Amino acid sequence: MNYIVYDLEATCWEGNQPEMVQEIIEIGALKINPFGELEGAFNEFVRPVLHPNLSPFCHQLTTIDQITINRANTFPDVVEDFQEWAGVFDGEDCIFCSWGSFDKKMLVQDSELHDLETDWIEPFHLNIRRQYHELRRWRTYKGLKKVVELEGFEFSGVYHRAISDAENLAKIFIKHIDLWRV
């Protein structure tokens, strides 16, 4: 079995924008074996279809630029690459691990938006944030960057970039690999 420690970035706007539907714009992931060893990395950008132009807020938050997004494939192509890389089609057992439920929700939402199956996501997801906070007996959630630093690691890469956030989450995941409830 492999653990797919992943993070997503999505379209976003400043303030509450209830009429705007977010879409994934980046998938970053690391494949980790049961011994905590890195087996590979995945990082691809995604071109959104509902709101193809990034807001200035989204560009500032993620550092992802419009040219990169314009050159990216749409979700169906990227998610197929992601599934293939993760081993979903090979019958490999894999558990998808993210910091919170947002990433799982976005994978399901974008899959439904493009009329794709979601059965590879739903039963195979581990919410690291929830379990970590339960382990620490914390009542309020702390952000990934803060937890990485509290665990004695330096946050590396660019905050709010999928691959960097996945790499930093993997530090916590590997440190406590024997404690996660699958």
mmCIF file of the C-alpha atoms, coordinates in Angstrom:
data_MODEL
# 
_entry.id   MODEL 
# 
loop_
_atom_site.group_PDB 
_atom_site.id 
_atom_site.type_symbol 
_atom_site.label_atom_id 
_atom_site.label_alt_id 
_atom_site.label_comp_id 
_atom_site.label_asym_id 
_atom_site.label_entity_id 
_atom_site.label_seq_id 
_atom_site.pdbx_PDB_ins_code 
_atom_site.Cartn_x 
_atom_site.Cartn_y 
_atom_site.Cartn_z 
_atom_site.occupancy 
_atom_site.B_iso_or_equiv 
_atom_site.pdbx_formal_charge 
_atom_site.auth_seq_id 
_atom_site.auth_comp_id 
_atom_site.auth_asym_id 
_atom_site.auth_atom_id 
_atom_site.pdbx_PDB_model_num 
ATOM 1   C CA . MET A 1 1   ? 0.000   0.000  0.000   1.00 0.00 ? 1   MET A CA 1 
ATOM 2   C CA . ASN A 1 2   ? 1.152   3.533  -0.767  1.00 0.00 ? 2   ASN A CA 1 
ATOM 3   C CA . TYR A 1 3   ? 0.135   6.805  0.800   1.00 0.00 ? 3   TYR A CA 1 
ATOM 4   C CA . ILE A 1 4   ? -0.499  9.685  -1.575  1.00 0.00 ? 4   ILE A CA 1 
ATOM 5   C CA . VAL A 1 5   ? 0.169   12.836 0.428   1.00 0.00 ? 5   VAL A CA 1 
ATOM 6   C CA . TYR A 1 6   ? -1.315  15.577 -1.692  1.00 0.00 ? 6   TYR A CA 1 
ATOM 7   C CA . ASP A 1 7   ? -2.392  19.186 -1.781  1.00 0.00 ? 7   ASP A CA 1 
ATOM 8   C CA . LEU A 1 8   ? -4.446  21.206 -4.232  1.00 0.00 ? 8   LEU A CA 1 
ATOM 9   C CA . GLU A 1 9   ? -4.640  24.852 -5.118  1.00 0.00 ? 9   GLU A CA 1 
ATOM 10  C CA . ALA A 1 10  ? -7.871  26.233 -6.515  1.00 0.00 ? 10  ALA A CA 1 
ATOM 11  C CA . THR A 1 11  ? -9.224  29.374 -8.094  1.00 0.00 ? 11  THR A CA 1 
ATOM 12  C CA . CYS A 1 12  ? -10.041 31.948 -5.425  1.00 0.00 ? 12  CYS A CA 1 
ATOM 13  C CA . TRP A 1 13  ? -11.212 35.503 -4.970  1.00 0.00 ? 13  TRP A CA 1 
ATOM 14  C CA . GLU A 1 14  ? -10.871 38.075 -2.243  1.00 0.00 ? 14  GLU A CA 1 
ATOM 15  C CA . GLY A 1 15  ? -13.796 38.198 0.149   1.00 0.00 ? 15  GLY A CA 1 
ATOM 16  C CA . ASN A 1 16  ? -16.902 36.043 0.091   1.00 0.00 ? 16  ASN A CA 1 
ATOM 17  C CA . GLN A 1 17  ? -17.887 35.247 -3.511  1.00 0.00 ? 17  GLN A CA 1 
ATOM 18  C CA . PRO A 1 18  ? -20.775 32.749 -3.228  1.00 0.00 ? 18  PRO A CA 1 
ATOM 19  C CA . GLU A 1 19  ? -21.578 32.927 -6.958  1.00 0.00 ? 19  GLU A CA 1 
ATOM 20  C CA . MET A 1 20  ? -18.049 31.835 -7.901  1.00 0.00 ? 20  MET A CA 1 
ATOM 21  C CA . VAL A 1 21  ? -17.296 28.110 -8.109  1.00 0.00 ? 21  VAL A CA 1 
ATOM 22  C CA . GLN A 1 22  ? -13.732 27.151 -7.265  1.00 0.00 ? 22  GLN A CA 1 
ATOM 23  C CA . GLU A 1 23  ? -11.799 24.797 -9.540  1.00 0.00 ? 23  GLU A CA 1 
ATOM 24  C CA . ILE A 1 24  ? -8.482  23.041 -9.038  1.00 0.00 ? 24  ILE A CA 1 
ATOM 25  C CA . ILE A 1 25  ? -5.498  24.804 -10.616 1.00 0.00 ? 25  ILE A CA 1 
ATOM 26  C CA . GLU A 1 26  ? -2.630  22.686 -9.239  1.00 0.00 ? 26  GLU A CA 1 
ATOM 27  C CA . ILE A 1 27  ? -2.173  19.148 -7.919  1.00 0.00 ? 27  ILE A CA 1 
ATOM 28  C CA . GLY A 1 28  ? 0.978   18.368 -5.966  1.00 0.00 ? 28  GLY A CA 1 
ATOM 29  C CA . ALA A 1 29  ? 1.620   14.983 -4.363  1.00 0.00 ? 29  ALA A CA 1 
ATOM 30  C CA . LEU A 1 30  ? 4.204   12.628 -2.941  1.00 0.00 ? 30  LEU A CA 1 
ATOM 31  C CA . LYS A 1 31  ? 3.933   8.842  -2.962  1.00 0.00 ? 31  LYS A CA 1 
ATOM 32  C CA . ILE A 1 32  ? 5.146   7.337  0.308   1.00 0.00 ? 32  ILE A CA 1 
ATOM 33  C CA . ASN A 1 33  ? 5.472   3.626  1.023   1.00 0.00 ? 33  ASN A CA 1 
ATOM 34  C CA . PRO A 1 34  ? 4.469   2.039  4.375   1.00 0.00 ? 34  PRO A CA 1 
ATOM 35  C CA . PHE A 1 35  ? 8.048   2.451  5.632   1.00 0.00 ? 35  PHE A CA 1 
ATOM 36  C CA . GLY A 1 36  ? 7.927   6.239  5.174   1.00 0.00 ? 36  GLY A CA 1 
ATOM 37  C CA . GLU A 1 37  ? 10.141  6.229  2.092   1.00 0.00 ? 37  GLU A CA 1 
ATOM 38  C CA . LEU A 1 38  ? 9.486   8.568  -0.810  1.00 0.00 ? 38  LEU A CA 1 
ATOM 39  C CA . GLU A 1 39  ? 8.532   6.653  -3.961  1.00 0.00 ? 39  GLU A CA 1 
ATOM 40  C CA . GLY A 1 40  ? 7.844   9.595  -6.286  1.00 0.00 ? 40  GLY A CA 1 
ATOM 41  C CA . ALA A 1 41  ? 6.379   13.039 -6.794  1.00 0.00 ? 41  ALA A CA 1 
ATOM 42  C CA . PHE A 1 42  ? 3.618   14.489 -8.957  1.00 0.00 ? 42  PHE A CA 1 
ATOM 43  C CA . ASN A 1 43  ? 3.010   18.144 -9.831  1.00 0.00 ? 43  ASN A CA 1 
ATOM 44  C CA . GLU A 1 44  ? 0.757   19.466 -12.582 1.00 0.00 ? 44  GLU A CA 1 
ATOM 45  C CA . PHE A 1 45  ? -1.197  22.624 -13.193 1.00 0.00 ? 45  PHE A CA 1 
ATOM 46  C CA . VAL A 1 46  ? -4.842  22.559 -14.266 1.00 0.00 ? 46  VAL A CA 1 
ATOM 47  C CA . ARG A 1 47  ? -6.639  24.979 -16.576 1.00 0.00 ? 47  ARG A CA 1 
ATOM 48  C CA . PRO A 1 48  ? -10.032 25.864 -15.082 1.00 0.00 ? 48  PRO A CA 1 
ATOM 49  C CA . VAL A 1 49  ? -13.042 26.005 -17.414 1.00 0.00 ? 49  VAL A CA 1 
ATOM 50  C CA . LEU A 1 50  ? -15.711 27.940 -15.485 1.00 0.00 ? 50  LEU A CA 1 
ATOM 51  C CA . HIS A 1 51  ? -13.481 30.898 -14.581 1.00 0.00 ? 51  HIS A CA 1 
ATOM 52  C CA . PRO A 1 52  ? -10.351 30.522 -16.715 1.00 0.00 ? 52  PRO A CA 1 
ATOM 53  C CA . ASN A 1 53  ? -8.805  33.826 -15.630 1.00 0.00 ? 53  ASN A CA 1 
ATOM 54  C CA . LEU A 1 54  ? -7.097  33.883 -12.245 1.00 0.00 ? 54  LEU A CA 1 
ATOM 55  C CA . SER A 1 55  ? -8.040  36.726 -9.949  1.00 0.00 ? 55  SER A CA 1 
ATOM 56  C CA . PRO A 1 56  ? -5.241  39.041 -8.799  1.00 0.00 ? 56  PRO A CA 1 
ATOM 57  C CA . PHE A 1 57  ? -5.899  37.704 -5.277  1.00 0.00 ? 57  PHE A CA 1 
ATOM 58  C CA . CYS A 1 58  ? -5.382  34.101 -6.430  1.00 0.00 ? 58  CYS A CA 1 
ATOM 59  C CA . HIS A 1 59  ? -2.171  34.968 -8.267  1.00 0.00 ? 59  HIS A CA 1 
ATOM 60  C CA . GLN A 1 60  ? -0.853  36.809 -5.211  1.00 0.00 ? 60  GLN A CA 1 
ATOM 61  C CA . LEU A 1 61  ? -1.813  33.981 -2.820  1.00 0.00 ? 61  LEU A CA 1 
ATOM 62  C CA . THR A 1 62  ? -0.464  31.071 -4.881  1.00 0.00 ? 62  THR A CA 1 
ATOM 63  C CA . THR A 1 63  ? 2.182   32.792 -7.074  1.00 0.00 ? 63  THR A CA 1 
ATOM 64  C CA . ILE A 1 64  ? 0.697   30.846 -10.014 1.00 0.00 ? 64  ILE A CA 1 
ATOM 65  C CA . ASP A 1 65  ? 0.529   33.034 -13.115 1.00 0.00 ? 65  ASP A CA 1 
ATOM 66  C CA . GLN A 1 66  ? -2.012  33.169 -15.912 1.00 0.00 ? 66  GLN A CA 1 
ATOM 67  C CA . ILE A 1 67  ? 0.427   32.023 -18.608 1.00 0.00 ? 67  ILE A CA 1 
ATOM 68  C CA . THR A 1 68  ? 1.104   28.810 -16.673 1.00 0.00 ? 68  THR A CA 1 
ATOM 69  C CA . ILE A 1 69  ? -2.629  28.180 -16.291 1.00 0.00 ? 69  ILE A CA 1 
ATOM 70  C CA . ASN A 1 70  ? -3.323  28.926 -19.971 1.00 0.00 ? 70  ASN A CA 1 
ATOM 71  C CA . ARG A 1 71  ? -0.737  26.299 -20.994 1.00 0.00 ? 71  ARG A CA 1 
ATOM 72  C CA . ALA A 1 72  ? -2.092  23.631 -18.619 1.00 0.00 ? 72  ALA A CA 1 
ATOM 73  C CA . ASN A 1 73  ? -4.413  20.778 -19.503 1.00 0.00 ? 73  ASN A CA 1 
ATOM 74  C CA . THR A 1 74  ? -7.947  20.688 -18.175 1.00 0.00 ? 74  THR A CA 1 
ATOM 75  C CA . PHE A 1 75  ? -8.960  18.625 -15.160 1.00 0.00 ? 75  PHE A CA 1 
ATOM 76  C CA . PRO A 1 76  ? -9.951  15.388 -16.959 1.00 0.00 ? 76  PRO A CA 1 
ATOM 77  C CA . ASP A 1 77  ? -6.465  15.007 -18.496 1.00 0.00 ? 77  ASP A CA 1 
ATOM 78  C CA . VAL A 1 78  ? -4.578  16.014 -15.361 1.00 0.00 ? 78  VAL A CA 1 
ATOM 79  C CA . VAL A 1 79  ? -6.628  13.853 -13.003 1.00 0.00 ? 79  VAL A CA 1 
ATOM 80  C CA . GLU A 1 80  ? -6.107  10.863 -15.303 1.00 0.00 ? 80  GLU A CA 1 
ATOM 81  C CA . ASP A 1 81  ? -2.334  11.466 -15.111 1.00 0.00 ? 81  ASP A CA 1 
ATOM 82  C CA . PHE A 1 82  ? -2.655  11.758 -11.322 1.00 0.00 ? 82  PHE A CA 1 
ATOM 83  C CA . GLN A 1 83  ? -4.654  8.543  -11.013 1.00 0.00 ? 83  GLN A CA 1 
ATOM 84  C CA . GLU A 1 84  ? -2.182  6.696  -13.235 1.00 0.00 ? 84  GLU A CA 1 
ATOM 85  C CA . TRP A 1 85  ? 0.797   8.019  -11.252 1.00 0.00 ? 85  TRP A CA 1 
ATOM 86  C CA . ALA A 1 86  ? -0.873  7.069  -7.934  1.00 0.00 ? 86  ALA A CA 1 
ATOM 87  C CA . GLY A 1 87  ? -1.587  3.551  -9.173  1.00 0.00 ? 87  GLY A CA 1 
ATOM 88  C CA . VAL A 1 88  ? -5.374  3.773  -9.054  1.00 0.00 ? 88  VAL A CA 1 
ATOM 89  C CA . PHE A 1 89  ? -5.739  1.861  -12.340 1.00 0.00 ? 89  PHE A CA 1 
ATOM 90  C CA . ASP A 1 90  ? -3.149  -0.784 -11.387 1.00 0.00 ? 90  ASP A CA 1 
ATOM 91  C CA . GLY A 1 91  ? -5.190  -2.064 -8.487  1.00 0.00 ? 91  GLY A CA 1 
ATOM 92  C CA . GLU A 1 92  ? -2.541  -0.739 -6.105  1.00 0.00 ? 92  GLU A CA 1 
ATOM 93  C CA . ASP A 1 93  ? -3.888  0.023  -2.665  1.00 0.00 ? 93  ASP A CA 1 
ATOM 94  C CA . CYS A 1 94  ? -3.392  3.698  -1.992  1.00 0.00 ? 94  CYS A CA 1 
ATOM 95  C CA . ILE A 1 95  ? -4.697  6.047  0.642   1.00 0.00 ? 95  ILE A CA 1 
ATOM 96  C CA . PHE A 1 96  ? -5.030  9.724  -0.285  1.00 0.00 ? 96  PHE A CA 1 
ATOM 97  C CA . CYS A 1 97  ? -3.881  11.955 2.580   1.00 0.00 ? 97  CYS A CA 1 
ATOM 98  C CA . SER A 1 98  ? -4.537  15.687 2.822   1.00 0.00 ? 98  SER A CA 1 
ATOM 99  C CA . TRP A 1 99  ? -4.485  18.484 5.382   1.00 0.00 ? 99  TRP A CA 1 
ATOM 100 C CA . GLY A 1 100 ? -8.214  18.809 6.005   1.00 0.00 ? 100 GLY A CA 1 
ATOM 101 C CA . SER A 1 101 ? -11.230 17.977 3.887   1.00 0.00 ? 101 SER A CA 1 
ATOM 102 C CA . PHE A 1 102 ? -11.009 20.806 1.318   1.00 0.00 ? 102 PHE A CA 1 
ATOM 103 C CA . ASP A 1 103 ? -8.756  18.848 -1.046  1.00 0.00 ? 103 ASP A CA 1 
ATOM 104 C CA . LYS A 1 104 ? -11.004 15.780 -1.064  1.00 0.00 ? 104 LYS A CA 1 
ATOM 105 C CA . LYS A 1 105 ? -14.064 17.991 -1.564  1.00 0.00 ? 105 LYS A CA 1 
ATOM 106 C CA . MET A 1 106 ? -12.408 19.707 -4.528  1.00 0.00 ? 106 MET A CA 1 
ATOM 107 C CA . LEU A 1 107 ? -11.400 16.410 -6.166  1.00 0.00 ? 107 LEU A CA 1 
ATOM 108 C CA . VAL A 1 108 ? -14.992 15.187 -5.878  1.00 0.00 ? 108 VAL A CA 1 
ATOM 109 C CA . GLN A 1 109 ? -16.453 18.507 -7.050  1.00 0.00 ? 109 GLN A CA 1 
ATOM 110 C CA . ASP A 1 110 ? -14.201 18.817 -10.102 1.00 0.00 ? 110 ASP A CA 1 
ATOM 111 C CA . SER A 1 111 ? -14.737 15.155 -10.991 1.00 0.00 ? 111 SER A CA 1 
ATOM 112 C CA . GLU A 1 112 ? -18.502 15.698 -10.884 1.00 0.00 ? 112 GLU A CA 1 
ATOM 113 C CA . LEU A 1 113 ? -18.160 18.930 -12.875 1.00 0.00 ? 113 LEU A CA 1 
ATOM 114 C CA . HIS A 1 114 ? -16.514 16.923 -15.664 1.00 0.00 ? 114 HIS A CA 1 
ATOM 115 C CA . ASP A 1 115 ? -18.789 13.856 -15.315 1.00 0.00 ? 115 ASP A CA 1 
ATOM 116 C CA . LEU A 1 116 ? -15.964 11.662 -13.989 1.00 0.00 ? 116 LEU A CA 1 
ATOM 117 C CA . GLU A 1 117 ? -16.123 8.858  -11.434 1.00 0.00 ? 117 GLU A CA 1 
ATOM 118 C CA . THR A 1 118 ? -15.448 9.649  -7.774  1.00 0.00 ? 118 THR A CA 1 
ATOM 119 C CA . ASP A 1 119 ? -15.303 6.126  -6.347  1.00 0.00 ? 119 ASP A CA 1 
ATOM 120 C CA . TRP A 1 120 ? -11.491 6.226  -6.294  1.00 0.00 ? 120 TRP A CA 1 
ATOM 121 C CA . ILE A 1 121 ? -11.587 9.189  -3.872  1.00 0.00 ? 121 ILE A CA 1 
ATOM 122 C CA . GLU A 1 122 ? -14.405 8.715  -1.384  1.00 0.00 ? 122 GLU A CA 1 
ATOM 123 C CA . PRO A 1 123 ? -13.473 5.600  0.608   1.00 0.00 ? 123 PRO A CA 1 
ATOM 124 C CA . PHE A 1 124 ? -9.708  6.059  0.417   1.00 0.00 ? 124 PHE A CA 1 
ATOM 125 C CA . HIS A 1 125 ? -9.071  9.419  2.091   1.00 0.00 ? 125 HIS A CA 1 
ATOM 126 C CA . LEU A 1 126 ? -7.258  10.274 5.306   1.00 0.00 ? 126 LEU A CA 1 
ATOM 127 C CA . ASN A 1 127 ? -7.765  13.707 6.887   1.00 0.00 ? 127 ASN A CA 1 
ATOM 128 C CA . ILE A 1 128 ? -4.363  14.290 8.475   1.00 0.00 ? 128 ILE A CA 1 
ATOM 129 C CA . ARG A 1 129 ? -5.358  17.618 10.024  1.00 0.00 ? 129 ARG A CA 1 
ATOM 130 C CA . ARG A 1 130 ? -8.260  16.115 11.960  1.00 0.00 ? 130 ARG A CA 1 
ATOM 131 C CA . GLN A 1 131 ? -6.263  13.125 13.196  1.00 0.00 ? 131 GLN A CA 1 
ATOM 132 C CA . TYR A 1 132 ? -3.232  15.248 14.061  1.00 0.00 ? 132 TYR A CA 1 
ATOM 133 C CA . HIS A 1 133 ? -5.323  17.660 16.122  1.00 0.00 ? 133 HIS A CA 1 
ATOM 134 C CA . GLU A 1 134 ? -7.010  14.717 17.878  1.00 0.00 ? 134 GLU A CA 1 
ATOM 135 C CA . LEU A 1 135 ? -3.576  13.281 18.719  1.00 0.00 ? 135 LEU A CA 1 
ATOM 136 C CA . ARG A 1 136 ? -2.475  16.614 20.168  1.00 0.00 ? 136 ARG A CA 1 
ATOM 137 C CA . ARG A 1 137 ? -5.871  17.130 21.850  1.00 0.00 ? 137 ARG A CA 1 
ATOM 138 C CA . TRP A 1 138 ? -6.123  20.590 20.354  1.00 0.00 ? 138 TRP A CA 1 
ATOM 139 C CA . ARG A 1 139 ? -9.577  22.134 20.208  1.00 0.00 ? 139 ARG A CA 1 
ATOM 140 C CA . THR A 1 140 ? -8.879  24.618 17.441  1.00 0.00 ? 140 THR A CA 1 
ATOM 141 C CA . TYR A 1 141 ? -7.237  23.919 14.123  1.00 0.00 ? 141 TYR A CA 1 
ATOM 142 C CA . LYS A 1 142 ? -3.807  25.302 13.370  1.00 0.00 ? 142 LYS A CA 1 
ATOM 143 C CA . GLY A 1 143 ? -2.511  25.893 9.864   1.00 0.00 ? 143 GLY A CA 1 
ATOM 144 C CA . LEU A 1 144 ? -0.086  23.561 8.134   1.00 0.00 ? 144 LEU A CA 1 
ATOM 145 C CA . LYS A 1 145 ? 2.810   26.019 8.252   1.00 0.00 ? 145 LYS A CA 1 
ATOM 146 C CA . LYS A 1 146 ? 2.445   26.510 12.013  1.00 0.00 ? 146 LYS A CA 1 
ATOM 147 C CA . VAL A 1 147 ? 2.230   22.751 12.661  1.00 0.00 ? 147 VAL A CA 1 
ATOM 148 C CA . VAL A 1 148 ? 5.298   22.052 10.505  1.00 0.00 ? 148 VAL A CA 1 
ATOM 149 C CA . GLU A 1 149 ? 7.247   24.551 12.607  1.00 0.00 ? 149 GLU A CA 1 
ATOM 150 C CA . LEU A 1 150 ? 5.846   23.204 15.908  1.00 0.00 ? 150 LEU A CA 1 
ATOM 151 C CA . GLU A 1 151 ? 7.048   19.745 14.835  1.00 0.00 ? 151 GLU A CA 1 
ATOM 152 C CA . GLY A 1 152 ? 10.578  21.117 14.559  1.00 0.00 ? 152 GLY A CA 1 
ATOM 153 C CA . PHE A 1 153 ? 10.774  21.323 10.781  1.00 0.00 ? 153 PHE A CA 1 
ATOM 154 C CA . GLU A 1 154 ? 11.507  24.318 8.617   1.00 0.00 ? 154 GLU A CA 1 
ATOM 155 C CA . PHE A 1 155 ? 8.689   25.079 6.189   1.00 0.00 ? 155 PHE A CA 1 
ATOM 156 C CA . SER A 1 156 ? 10.286  24.762 2.763   1.00 0.00 ? 156 SER A CA 1 
ATOM 157 C CA . GLY A 1 157 ? 9.124   25.935 -0.632  1.00 0.00 ? 157 GLY A CA 1 
ATOM 158 C CA . VAL A 1 158 ? 6.318   28.380 -1.321  1.00 0.00 ? 158 VAL A CA 1 
ATOM 159 C CA . TYR A 1 159 ? 3.297   28.428 0.990   1.00 0.00 ? 159 TYR A CA 1 
ATOM 160 C CA . HIS A 1 160 ? 0.035   27.896 -0.942  1.00 0.00 ? 160 HIS A CA 1 
ATOM 161 C CA . ARG A 1 161 ? 1.723   26.000 -3.737  1.00 0.00 ? 161 ARG A CA 1 
ATOM 162 C CA . ALA A 1 162 ? 0.440   22.465 -3.979  1.00 0.00 ? 162 ALA A CA 1 
ATOM 163 C CA . ILE A 1 163 ? 3.764   20.679 -4.317  1.00 0.00 ? 163 ILE A CA 1 
ATOM 164 C CA . SER A 1 164 ? 5.391   22.676 -1.499  1.00 0.00 ? 164 SER A CA 1 
ATOM 165 C CA . ASP A 1 165 ? 2.441   22.144 0.825   1.00 0.00 ? 165 ASP A CA 1 
ATOM 166 C CA . ALA A 1 166 ? 2.438   18.410 -0.001  1.00 0.00 ? 166 ALA A CA 1 
ATOM 167 C CA . GLU A 1 167 ? 6.181   18.187 0.728   1.00 0.00 ? 167 GLU A CA 1 
ATOM 168 C CA . ASN A 1 168 ? 5.719   19.917 4.073   1.00 0.00 ? 168 ASN A CA 1 
ATOM 169 C CA . LEU A 1 169 ? 2.694   17.794 4.975   1.00 0.00 ? 169 LEU A CA 1 
ATOM 170 C CA . ALA A 1 170 ? 4.759   14.702 4.162   1.00 0.00 ? 170 ALA A CA 1 
ATOM 171 C CA . LYS A 1 171 ? 7.223   15.692 6.904   1.00 0.00 ? 171 LYS A CA 1 
ATOM 172 C CA . ILE A 1 172 ? 4.447   15.463 9.498   1.00 0.00 ? 172 ILE A CA 1 
ATOM 173 C CA . PHE A 1 173 ? 2.958   12.366 7.893   1.00 0.00 ? 173 PHE A CA 1 
ATOM 174 C CA . ILE A 1 174 ? 6.240   10.438 7.886   1.00 0.00 ? 174 ILE A CA 1 
ATOM 175 C CA . LYS A 1 175 ? 7.181   11.512 11.426  1.00 0.00 ? 175 LYS A CA 1 
ATOM 176 C CA . HIS A 1 176 ? 3.936   10.008 12.752  1.00 0.00 ? 176 HIS A CA 1 
ATOM 177 C CA . ILE A 1 177 ? 3.385   7.290  10.126  1.00 0.00 ? 177 ILE A CA 1 
ATOM 178 C CA . ASP A 1 178 ? 2.582   4.618  12.707  1.00 0.00 ? 178 ASP A CA 1 
ATOM 179 C CA . LEU A 1 179 ? -0.131  6.712  14.368  1.00 0.00 ? 179 LEU A CA 1 
ATOM 180 C CA . TRP A 1 180 ? -2.511  7.358  11.481  1.00 0.00 ? 180 TRP A CA 1 
ATOM 181 C CA . ARG A 1 181 ? -5.825  5.505  11.512  1.00 0.00 ? 181 ARG A CA 1 
ATOM 182 C CA . VAL A 1 182 ? -6.696  4.289  8.040   1.00 0.00 ? 182 VAL A CA 1 
# 
